[in-house]
Amino acid sequence: MDFFNNIFKNSKSSVDKIKGNFDAGALSNRFAVNIFGPGGNFSVEGIRCETASLPGRSLTTKDFHTTGTTTKKVTQVNNTNEVDFAFLCDSSFFDRYIIEAWQSSIFTEEDGNSIKPIFKYPKDYYGTIEIEQFRRDDSMALKYKFYDAFPISYEPMPLTMGDAALMKFTCKFAFKTFDTEYGKAPKLSVLNKGRRYLDLARESLTVASRFNGKSKDMLGKLNDLDSAGSRLSGLLG
Protein backbone atom coordinates (compact mmCIF):
# COMPACT_ATOMS: atom_id res chain seq x y z
CA MET A 1 0.00 0.00 0.00
CA ASP A 2 3.03 2.32 -0.13
CA PHE A 3 1.75 3.44 -3.53
CA PHE A 4 -1.38 5.05 -2.05
CA ASN A 5 0.36 6.14 1.18
CA ASN A 6 2.72 8.32 -0.85
CA ILE A 7 -0.26 10.02 -2.46
CA PHE A 8 -2.30 10.63 0.69
CA LYS A 9 0.48 11.62 3.11
CA ASN A 10 0.49 15.12 4.68
CA SER A 11 -3.30 14.75 5.23
CA LYS A 12 -4.21 17.13 2.38
CA SER A 13 -5.72 14.58 0.03
CA SER A 14 -8.25 15.88 -2.46
CA VAL A 15 -9.38 15.19 -5.98
CA ASP A 16 -7.35 18.17 -7.21
CA LYS A 17 -4.20 16.88 -5.51
CA ILE A 18 -4.64 13.43 -7.01
CA LYS A 19 -5.25 14.88 -10.47
CA GLY A 20 -2.11 16.96 -10.03
CA ASN A 21 -0.05 13.76 -10.06
CA PHE A 22 -1.11 13.00 -13.63
CA ASP A 23 0.41 14.50 -16.75
CA ALA A 24 -1.54 17.71 -17.46
CA GLY A 25 -1.19 17.23 -21.22
CA ALA A 26 0.40 19.31 -23.98
CA LEU A 27 -0.91 22.87 -24.43
CA SER A 28 -1.42 24.39 -27.88
CA ASN A 29 -0.47 27.93 -26.79
CA ARG A 30 3.04 27.17 -25.54
CA PHE A 31 5.19 27.36 -28.66
CA ALA A 32 7.79 29.47 -30.43
CA VAL A 33 8.77 29.94 -34.08
CA ASN A 34 12.35 30.43 -35.24
CA ILE A 35 13.19 31.54 -38.78
CA PHE A 36 16.61 31.14 -40.40
CA GLY A 37 17.04 32.86 -43.75
CA PRO A 38 18.92 31.67 -46.85
CA GLY A 39 22.59 30.95 -46.30
CA GLY A 40 22.34 32.03 -42.67
CA ASN A 41 22.05 35.67 -43.75
CA PHE A 42 19.61 36.40 -40.92
CA SER A 43 17.71 34.68 -38.16
CA VAL A 44 14.70 35.64 -36.07
CA GLU A 45 14.19 33.46 -33.01
CA GLY A 46 11.10 33.59 -30.83
CA ILE A 47 9.18 35.65 -33.38
CA ARG A 48 5.76 36.81 -32.11
CA CYS A 49 3.69 34.13 -33.76
CA GLU A 50 0.01 33.87 -32.82
CA THR A 51 -0.90 30.73 -34.77
CA ALA A 52 1.01 28.02 -36.59
CA SER A 53 0.26 24.54 -37.85
CA LEU A 54 2.16 21.31 -37.40
CA PRO A 55 1.81 19.41 -40.69
CA GLY A 56 1.22 15.71 -41.02
CA ARG A 57 2.71 13.05 -43.24
CA SER A 58 1.41 10.03 -45.10
CA LEU A 59 2.81 7.12 -47.06
CA THR A 60 1.53 6.16 -50.51
CA THR A 61 1.22 2.41 -50.88
CA LYS A 62 0.63 0.01 -53.75
CA ASP A 63 -0.98 -3.40 -53.63
CA PHE A 64 1.14 -6.39 -54.56
CA HIS A 65 -0.03 -9.94 -55.13
CA THR A 66 2.69 -12.48 -54.45
CA THR A 67 1.42 -15.59 -52.68
CA GLY A 68 -2.31 -15.31 -53.28
CA THR A 69 -2.84 -12.57 -50.70
CA THR A 70 -2.68 -8.83 -51.16
CA THR A 71 0.14 -7.00 -49.40
CA LYS A 72 0.94 -3.32 -49.39
CA LYS A 73 4.33 -1.78 -50.04
CA VAL A 74 5.34 1.84 -49.63
CA THR A 75 6.08 3.73 -52.83
CA GLN A 76 6.24 7.37 -51.73
CA VAL A 77 6.47 9.69 -48.69
CA ASN A 78 3.97 12.58 -48.80
CA ASN A 79 4.36 15.83 -46.87
CA THR A 80 1.85 18.66 -46.81
CA ASN A 81 4.69 20.90 -48.12
CA GLU A 82 3.08 24.11 -46.85
CA VAL A 83 2.74 25.65 -43.40
CA ASP A 84 0.74 28.73 -42.34
CA PHE A 85 1.69 31.36 -39.77
CA ALA A 86 0.02 34.44 -38.28
CA PHE A 87 2.30 37.02 -36.61
CA LEU A 88 1.40 39.93 -34.35
CA CYS A 89 2.94 43.08 -35.80
CA ASP A 90 4.82 45.62 -33.70
CA SER A 91 4.75 49.31 -34.60
CA SER A 92 7.84 48.95 -36.81
CA PHE A 93 6.38 45.99 -38.77
CA PHE A 94 9.72 44.24 -38.26
CA ASP A 95 8.28 40.72 -38.61
CA ARG A 96 6.53 41.61 -41.85
CA TYR A 97 9.62 43.39 -43.19
CA ILE A 98 11.82 40.32 -42.71
CA ILE A 99 9.42 37.93 -44.45
CA GLU A 100 8.48 40.32 -47.26
CA ALA A 101 12.15 41.11 -47.92
CA TRP A 102 12.90 37.38 -48.09
CA GLN A 103 10.10 36.85 -50.61
CA SER A 104 11.04 39.90 -52.68
CA SER A 105 14.66 38.78 -52.92
CA ILE A 106 13.50 35.68 -54.79
CA PHE A 107 12.32 37.62 -57.87
CA THR A 108 14.49 40.78 -57.74
CA GLU A 109 17.76 39.02 -58.59
CA GLU A 110 20.08 41.42 -60.44
CA ASP A 111 17.75 43.88 -62.23
CA GLY A 112 14.50 42.01 -61.62
CA ASN A 113 11.37 43.53 -60.09
CA SER A 114 7.69 42.67 -59.57
CA ILE A 115 6.89 43.81 -63.14
CA LYS A 116 9.70 41.89 -64.78
CA PRO A 117 10.81 39.27 -62.24
CA ILE A 118 14.13 37.48 -62.50
CA PHE A 119 14.17 34.49 -60.18
CA LYS A 120 17.03 33.23 -58.07
CA TYR A 121 18.16 29.63 -58.10
CA PRO A 122 16.26 27.68 -55.44
CA LYS A 123 19.36 26.93 -53.39
CA ASP A 124 19.86 30.70 -53.03
CA TYR A 125 16.49 31.37 -51.38
CA TYR A 126 15.95 28.22 -49.31
CA GLY A 127 15.95 28.67 -45.55
CA THR A 128 14.95 26.74 -42.42
CA ILE A 129 12.07 27.14 -39.98
CA GLU A 130 11.58 25.64 -36.52
CA ILE A 131 8.42 25.32 -34.44
CA GLU A 132 9.03 24.35 -30.81
CA GLN A 133 6.30 23.27 -28.40
CA PHE A 134 7.04 23.64 -24.68
CA ARG A 135 5.91 22.05 -21.46
CA ARG A 136 4.69 24.02 -18.45
CA ASP A 137 8.26 24.13 -17.09
CA ASP A 138 9.44 25.69 -20.40
CA SER A 139 11.39 22.60 -21.42
CA MET A 140 11.12 21.64 -25.11
CA ALA A 141 8.67 18.81 -25.71
CA LEU A 142 8.44 18.72 -29.51
CA LYS A 143 10.32 20.45 -32.33
CA TYR A 144 9.43 20.54 -36.03
CA LYS A 145 12.25 21.53 -38.38
CA PHE A 146 11.35 22.48 -41.96
CA TYR A 147 13.99 22.26 -44.68
CA ASP A 148 14.28 24.19 -47.96
CA ALA A 149 11.60 26.61 -46.75
CA PHE A 150 10.69 29.97 -48.26
CA PRO A 151 7.69 32.38 -48.11
CA ILE A 152 5.31 31.89 -51.03
CA SER A 153 2.48 34.25 -50.05
CA TYR A 154 1.17 36.70 -47.48
CA GLU A 155 -2.40 37.83 -46.98
CA PRO A 156 -3.90 41.36 -47.13
CA MET A 157 -3.91 43.38 -43.90
CA PRO A 158 -7.16 45.30 -43.46
CA LEU A 159 -7.26 48.75 -41.86
CA THR A 160 -10.32 50.15 -40.11
CA MET A 161 -11.36 53.34 -38.28
CA GLY A 162 -13.33 51.23 -35.82
CA ASP A 163 -12.06 49.70 -32.60
CA ALA A 164 -8.29 49.47 -32.48
CA ALA A 165 -6.73 46.00 -32.56
CA LEU A 166 -3.25 44.59 -33.03
CA MET A 167 -2.50 44.04 -36.68
CA LYS A 168 -1.67 40.52 -37.83
CA PHE A 169 0.50 39.35 -40.67
CA THR A 170 -0.58 36.01 -42.13
CA CYS A 171 1.76 34.19 -44.47
CA LYS A 172 2.39 30.80 -46.02
CA PHE A 173 5.73 29.01 -46.36
CA ALA A 174 6.56 26.15 -48.71
CA PHE A 175 9.10 23.52 -47.70
CA LYS A 176 10.58 20.33 -49.05
CA THR A 177 10.43 18.10 -46.00
CA PHE A 178 10.57 18.18 -42.21
CA ASP A 179 11.74 16.13 -39.30
CA THR A 180 10.70 16.04 -35.65
CA GLU A 181 12.61 15.96 -32.40
CA TYR A 182 11.17 15.06 -29.00
CA GLY A 183 12.52 16.48 -25.77
CA LYS A 184 13.59 14.35 -22.85
CA ALA A 185 10.50 12.99 -21.12
CA PRO A 186 9.79 14.40 -17.63
CA LYS A 187 10.07 12.18 -14.60
CA LEU A 188 7.10 9.92 -14.02
CA SER A 189 4.57 11.18 -11.51
CA VAL A 190 3.77 9.26 -8.32
CA LEU A 191 0.72 7.60 -9.81
CA ASN A 192 2.38 6.77 -13.11
CA LYS A 193 5.33 5.17 -11.31
CA GLY A 194 2.95 3.10 -9.24
CA ARG A 195 1.15 1.95 -12.35
CA ARG A 196 4.41 0.80 -13.95
CA TYR A 197 5.65 -1.00 -10.84
CA LEU A 198 2.29 -2.65 -10.31
CA ASP A 199 2.23 -4.02 -13.86
CA LEU A 200 5.78 -5.36 -13.56
CA ALA A 201 5.00 -7.07 -10.27
CA ARG A 202 1.84 -8.65 -11.64
CA GLU A 203 3.68 -10.01 -14.68
CA SER A 204 6.31 -11.65 -12.47
CA LEU A 205 3.81 -13.09 -10.01
CA THR A 206 1.57 -14.46 -12.77
CA VAL A 207 4.40 -16.81 -13.77
CA ALA A 208 5.50 -17.60 -10.19
CA SER A 209 1.95 -18.33 -9.00
CA ARG A 210 1.86 -21.45 -11.18
CA PHE A 211 4.43 -23.07 -8.88
CA ASN A 212 4.08 -21.25 -5.55
CA GLY A 213 0.97 -20.82 -3.39
CA LYS A 214 2.29 -17.69 -1.65
CA SER A 215 2.93 -16.03 -4.99
CA LYS A 216 -0.66 -16.83 -5.97
CA ASP A 217 -1.95 -15.13 -2.81
CA MET A 218 0.20 -12.05 -3.49
CA LEU A 219 -1.03 -11.91 -7.08
CA GLY A 220 -4.60 -11.86 -5.78
CA LYS A 221 -3.81 -8.91 -3.53
CA LEU A 222 -2.19 -6.99 -6.39
CA ASN A 223 -5.21 -7.66 -8.59
CA ASP A 224 -7.41 -6.24 -5.83
CA LEU A 225 -5.18 -3.17 -5.67
CA ASP A 226 -5.40 -2.77 -9.42
CA SER A 227 -9.20 -2.92 -9.26
CA ALA A 228 -9.23 -0.27 -6.54
CA GLY A 229 -6.93 1.95 -8.60
CA SER A 230 -9.17 1.54 -11.65
CA ARG A 231 -12.22 2.59 -9.61
CA LEU A 232 -10.32 5.62 -8.36
CA SER A 233 -9.36 6.58 -11.90
CA GLY A 234 -12.99 6.22 -12.93
CA LEU A 235 -14.11 8.58 -10.18
CA LEU A 236 -11.55 11.16 -11.30
CA GLY A 237 -12.65 10.95 -14.93
Backbone hydrogen bonds in HBPLUS format (Angstrom, degrees):
<---DONOR---> <-ACCEPTOR-->    atom                        ^
c    i                          cat <-CA-CA->   ^        H-A-AA   ^      H-
h    n   atom  resd res      DA  || num        DHA   H-A  angle D-A-AA Bond
n    s   type  num  typ     dist DA aas  dist angle  dist       angle   num
A0004-PHE N   A0001-MET O   3.12 MM   3  5.62 121.1  2.48 110.2 121.5     1
A0005-ASN N   A0001-MET O   3.00 MM   4  6.26 157.9  2.05 154.0 161.1     2
A0006-ASN N   A0002-ASP O   2.98 MM   4  6.04 155.2  2.04 149.1 152.2     3
A0007-ILE N   A0004-PHE O   3.11 MM   3  5.11 126.5  2.41  94.8 108.7     4
A0008-PHE N   A0004-PHE O   3.04 MM   4  6.29 160.3  2.08 155.4 159.7     5
A0009-LYS N   A0005-ASN O   3.05 MM   4  5.82 118.1  2.45 145.1 154.3     6
A0018-ILE N   A0014-SER O   3.02 MM   4  6.30 161.0  2.06 153.4 158.2     7
A0019-LYS N   A0015-VAL O   2.90 MM   4  6.11 163.3  1.93 153.1 157.9     8
A0020-GLY N   A0016-ASP O   2.96 MM   4  6.08 138.7  2.13 136.6 147.9     9
A0021-ASN N   A0018-ILE O   3.08 MM   3  5.52 156.8  2.14 109.7 116.7    10
A0022-PHE N   A0019-LYS O   3.02 MM   3  5.53 163.6  2.05 115.9 121.2    11
A0134-PHE N   A0030-ARG O   2.83 MM 104  5.41 166.8  1.85 145.0 148.8    12
A0032-ALA N   A0132-GLU O   2.89 MM 100  5.28 144.3  2.01 144.2 154.8    13
A0132-GLU N   A0032-ALA O   2.89 MM 100  5.28 166.1  1.91 155.8 160.4    14
A0047-ILE N   A0033-VAL O   3.16 MM  14  5.77 139.8  2.33 175.8 165.7    15
A0034-ASN N   A0130-GLU O   2.89 MM  96  5.02 162.8  1.92 142.9 148.3    16
A0130-GLU N   A0034-ASN O   2.85 MM  96  5.02 160.8  1.89 151.3 154.9    17
A0035-ILE N   A0044-VAL O   2.82 MM   9  5.14 168.1  1.84 144.2 147.5    18
A0044-VAL N   A0035-ILE O   2.78 MM   9  5.14 158.8  1.82 150.8 157.9    19
A0036-PHE N   A0128-THR O   2.84 MM  92  5.12 161.7  1.87 173.5 167.9    20
A0128-THR N   A0036-PHE O   2.91 MM  92  5.12 164.3  1.93 151.1 156.4    21
A0037-GLY N   A0042-PHE O   2.82 MM   5  5.21 156.9  1.88 147.1 154.3    22
A0040-GLY N   A0037-GLY O   3.17 MM   3  5.47 151.0  2.26 134.9 130.2    23
A0041-ASN N   A0038-PRO O   3.05 MM   3  5.95 162.6  2.08 128.2 131.8    24
A0049-CYS N   A0047-ILE O   2.76 MM   2  5.72 123.9  2.07 117.1 100.6    25
A0088-LEU N   A0048-ARG O   2.99 MM  40  5.81 160.9  2.03 164.3 170.5    26
A0050-GLU N   A0086-ALA O   2.63 MM  36  5.49 157.3  1.68 157.3 165.7    27
A0051-THR N   A0086-ALA O   3.36 MM  35  5.19 156.1  2.43 131.5 137.1    28
A0086-ALA N   A0051-THR O   3.04 MM  35  5.19 143.1  2.18 148.0 145.3    29
A0058-SER N   A0078-ASN O   2.98 MM  20  5.17 163.0  2.01 147.9 153.5    30
A0078-ASN N   A0058-SER O   2.80 MM  20  5.17 169.5  1.81 168.6 164.9    31
A0060-THR N   A0076-GLN O   2.84 MM  16  5.01 161.3  1.88 143.9 149.8    32
A0075-THR N   A0060-THR O   2.77 MM  15  5.65 174.6  1.77 158.6 159.2    33
A0062-LYS N   A0073-LYS O   2.93 MM  11  5.55 148.6  2.03 148.3 157.7    34
A0073-LYS N   A0062-LYS O   3.11 MM  11  5.55 154.9  2.18 143.9 150.8    35
A0064-PHE N   A0071-THR O   2.72 MM   7  5.29 158.7  1.77 161.8 168.0    36
A0071-THR N   A0064-PHE O   2.92 MM   7  5.29 167.3  1.93 155.2 159.4    37
A0175-PHE N   A0081-ASN O   3.14 MM  94  5.14 148.6  2.24 125.5 126.5    38
A0083-VAL N   A0173-PHE O   2.91 MM  90  5.38 152.9  1.98 151.7 159.5    39
A0173-PHE N   A0083-VAL O   2.92 MM  90  5.38 172.5  1.92 161.1 162.5    40
A0085-PHE N   A0171-CYS O   2.97 MM  86  5.48 163.0  2.00 160.7 162.0    41
A0171-CYS N   A0085-PHE O   2.93 MM  86  5.48 157.6  1.98 147.7 154.9    42
A0087-PHE N   A0169-PHE O   2.86 MM  82  5.02 167.3  1.87 135.8 138.6    43
A0169-PHE N   A0087-PHE O   2.77 MM  82  5.02 157.8  1.82 144.3 152.1    44
A0089-CYS N   A0167-MET O   2.93 MM  78  5.59 175.4  1.93 154.3 155.6    45
A0093-PHE N   A0090-ASP O   3.01 MM   3  5.32 161.3  2.04 114.3 120.4    46
A0097-TYR N   A0093-PHE O   2.88 MM   4  6.06 159.6  1.92 153.0 159.7    47
A0098-ILE N   A0094-PHE O   3.03 MM   4  6.29 161.5  2.06 157.6 160.1    48
A0099-ILE N   A0095-ASP O   3.33 MM   4  6.57 169.8  2.34 149.8 151.7    49
A0100-GLU N   A0096-ARG O   2.81 MM   4  5.89 168.2  1.83 160.9 165.0    50
A0101-ALA N   A0097-TYR O   2.86 MM   4  5.83 157.5  1.91 145.6 152.4    51
A0102-TRP N   A0098-ILE O   3.05 MM   4  6.22 151.3  2.14 140.5 148.3    52
A0103-GLN N   A0099-ILE O   2.99 MM   4  6.29 161.9  2.02 148.6 153.0    53
A0104-SER N   A0100-GLU O   2.81 MM   4  6.00 164.6  1.84 152.3 157.0    54
A0105-SER N   A0101-ALA O   2.98 MM   4  6.06 148.6  2.08 143.7 151.1    55
A0106-ILE N   A0103-GLN O   3.08 MM   3  5.51 150.3  2.17 108.9 117.6    56
A0107-PHE N   A0104-SER O   3.21 MM   3  5.82 137.8  2.40 112.9 121.1    57
A0120-LYS N   A0106-ILE O   2.89 MM  14  5.41 147.4  1.99 153.1 160.4    58
A0118-ILE N   A0107-PHE O   2.99 MM  11  4.97 158.7  2.04 133.8 132.9    59
A0109-GLU N   A0118-ILE O   3.29 MM   9  5.55 140.7  2.45 167.6 156.7    60
A0112-GLY N   A0109-GLU O   3.03 MM   3  5.37 155.4  2.09 123.3 131.1    61
A0113-ASN N   A0116-LYS O   3.14 MM   3  5.24 156.8  2.19 107.6 114.5    62
A0124-ASP N   A0121-TYR O   2.81 MM   3  5.45 152.4  1.89 123.1 132.1    63
A0125-TYR N   A0122-PRO O   2.98 MM   3  5.50 161.3  2.01 117.1 122.9    64
A0126-TYR N   A0122-PRO O   3.12 MM   4  6.17 120.9  2.49 156.5 172.4    65
A0127-GLY N   A0149-ALA O   2.72 MM  22  4.95 149.2  1.81 140.3 150.7    66
A0149-ALA N   A0127-GLY O   2.87 MM  22  4.95 163.1  1.90 136.5 133.8    67
A0129-ILE N   A0146-PHE O   3.20 MM  17  5.11 156.1  2.26 133.5 140.4    68
A0146-PHE N   A0129-ILE O   2.78 MM  17  5.11 169.7  1.79 158.8 162.3    69
A0131-ILE N   A0144-TYR O   2.95 MM  13  5.14 155.6  2.01 142.7 149.4    70
A0144-TYR N   A0131-ILE O   2.84 MM  13  5.14 162.9  1.87 151.6 156.4    71
A0133-GLN N   A0142-LEU O   2.75 MM   9  5.15 167.9  1.77 162.1 165.5    72
A0141-ALA N   A0133-GLN O   2.84 MM   8  5.73 166.9  1.86 155.3 158.9    73
A0142-LEU N   A0133-GLN O   3.27 MM   9  5.15 161.6  2.31 137.7 140.0    74
A0135-ARG N   A0139-SER O   2.90 MM   4  5.51 163.3  1.93 159.5 164.5    75
A0138-ASP N   A0135-ARG O   3.00 MM   3  5.18 156.5  2.06 114.4 116.3    76
A0183-GLY N   A0141-ALA O   2.93 MM  42  4.50 160.4  1.97 109.2 115.7    77
A0143-LYS N   A0181-GLU O   2.78 MM  38  5.03 148.0  1.88 152.0 158.8    78
A0181-GLU N   A0143-LYS O   2.86 MM  38  5.03 146.1  1.97 143.1 152.2    79
A0145-LYS N   A0179-ASP O   2.97 MM  34  5.50 158.7  2.02 163.2 166.6    80
A0179-ASP N   A0145-LYS O   3.06 MM  34  5.50 147.7  2.17 142.6 152.1    81
A0147-TYR N   A0177-THR O   2.94 MM  30  5.63 175.7  1.94 162.7 164.0    82
A0176-LYS N   A0147-TYR O   2.95 MM  29  5.87 161.2  1.99 156.2 160.9    83
A0150-PHE N   A0174-ALA O   3.04 MM  24  5.65 144.2  2.18 148.7 155.2    84
A0174-ALA N   A0150-PHE O   2.96 MM  24  5.65 160.1  2.00 168.1 163.5    85
A0152-ILE N   A0172-LYS O   2.89 MM  20  5.90 157.5  1.94 151.4 159.0    86
A0153-SER N   A0172-LYS O   3.43 MM  19  5.31 155.3  2.49 142.7 141.4    87
A0172-LYS N   A0153-SER O   2.86 MM  19  5.31 160.4  1.89 150.7 150.5    88
A0155-GLU N   A0170-THR O   2.82 MM  15  5.49 162.3  1.85 156.7 161.8    89
A0193-LYS N   A0189-SER O   2.92 MM   4  6.06 158.1  1.97 152.9 158.4    90
A0194-GLY N   A0190-VAL O   3.07 MM   4  6.28 160.2  2.11 145.2 150.8    91
A0195-ARG N   A0191-LEU O   2.98 MM   4  6.21 152.1  2.06 146.6 154.0    92
A0196-ARG N   A0192-ASN O   3.10 MM   4  6.36 156.5  2.15 146.0 151.1    93
A0197-TYR N   A0193-LYS O   2.91 MM   4  6.20 171.2  1.92 161.6 163.4    94
A0198-LEU N   A0194-GLY O   2.87 MM   4  5.88 155.6  1.93 145.7 153.1    95
A0199-ASP N   A0195-ARG O   3.08 MM   4  6.25 159.4  2.12 144.9 149.7    96
A0200-LEU N   A0196-ARG O   3.04 MM   4  6.32 161.1  2.08 151.9 156.9    97
A0201-ALA N   A0197-TYR O   2.96 MM   4  6.12 161.0  1.99 149.1 154.2    98
A0202-ARG N   A0198-LEU O   2.98 MM   4  6.17 158.5  2.03 149.1 154.9    99
A0203-GLU N   A0199-ASP O   3.01 MM   4  6.22 156.9  2.06 147.9 153.7   100
A0204-SER N   A0200-LEU O   3.15 MM   4  6.41 159.9  2.19 148.3 152.9   101
A0205-LEU N   A0201-ALA O   2.96 MM   4  6.15 165.1  1.99 153.1 157.3   102
A0206-THR N   A0202-ARG O   2.90 MM   4  5.92 143.6  2.03 145.5 154.3   103
A0208-ALA N   A0204-SER O   3.14 MM   4  6.42 167.7  2.15 148.3 152.0   104
A0209-SER N   A0205-LEU O   2.78 MM   4  5.65 149.3  1.87 146.5 152.3   105
A0210-ARG N   A0207-VAL O   3.32 MM   3  5.89 159.0  2.37 112.2 118.0   106
A0211-PHE N   A0208-ALA O   3.03 MM   3  5.73 157.3  2.08 118.5 124.7   107
A0212-ASN N   A0208-ALA O   3.06 MM   4  6.07 128.3  2.34 144.9 159.1   108
A0216-LYS N   A0212-ASN O   3.20 MM   4  6.49 146.0  2.32 140.7 150.0   109
A0216-LYS N   A0213-GLY O   3.08 MM   3  5.02 119.0  2.47  92.3 107.6   110
A0217-ASP N   A0213-GLY O   3.04 MM   4  6.42 150.6  2.13 148.4 155.9   111
A0218-MET N   A0214-LYS O   2.98 MM   4  6.29 161.3  2.02 151.2 155.9   112
A0219-LEU N   A0215-SER O   2.90 MM   4  6.08 152.0  1.97 144.8 152.7   113
A0220-GLY N   A0216-LYS O   3.08 MM   4  6.35 150.6  2.17 142.7 149.9   114
A0221-LYS N   A0217-ASP O   3.15 MM   4  6.53 150.2  2.24 145.7 153.3   115
A0222-LEU N   A0218-MET O   2.98 MM   4  6.30 157.1  2.04 151.0 157.1   116
A0223-ASN N   A0219-LEU O   2.92 MM   4  6.16 151.6  2.00 148.2 156.1   117
A0224-ASP N   A0220-GLY O   3.03 MM   4  6.28 148.5  2.13 141.2 149.6   118
A0225-LEU N   A0221-LYS O   2.94 MM   4  6.27 151.3  2.03 144.7 152.7   119
A0226-ASP N   A0222-LEU O   2.85 MM   4  6.10 152.5  1.93 145.5 153.1   120
A0227-SER N   A0223-ASN O   2.99 MM   4  6.23 153.2  2.06 144.1 150.7   121
A0228-ALA N   A0224-ASP O   2.98 MM   4  6.29 154.1  2.05 145.6 152.6   122
A0229-GLY N   A0225-LEU O   2.88 MM   4  6.15 157.3  1.93 149.6 155.9   123
A0230-SER N   A0226-ASP O   2.92 MM   4  6.15 150.0  2.01 145.4 153.7   124
A0231-ARG N   A0227-SER O   3.00 MM   4  6.29 152.7  2.08 145.5 152.4   125
A0232-LEU N   A0228-ALA O   2.98 MM   4  6.26 152.2  2.06 145.6 153.5   126
A0233-SER N   A0229-GLY O   2.91 MM   4  6.19 159.1  1.96 147.7 153.1   127
A0234-GLY N   A0230-SER O   2.96 MM   4  6.18 148.5  2.06 142.0 150.6   128
A0235-LEU N   A0231-ARG O   3.02 MM   4  6.30 149.0  2.12 144.4 151.9   129
A0236-LEU N   A0232-LEU O   3.09 MM   4  6.40 145.8  2.21 146.7 156.0   130
A0237-GLY N   A0234-GLY O   3.23 MM   3  5.15 147.8  2.34  95.2 104.7   131
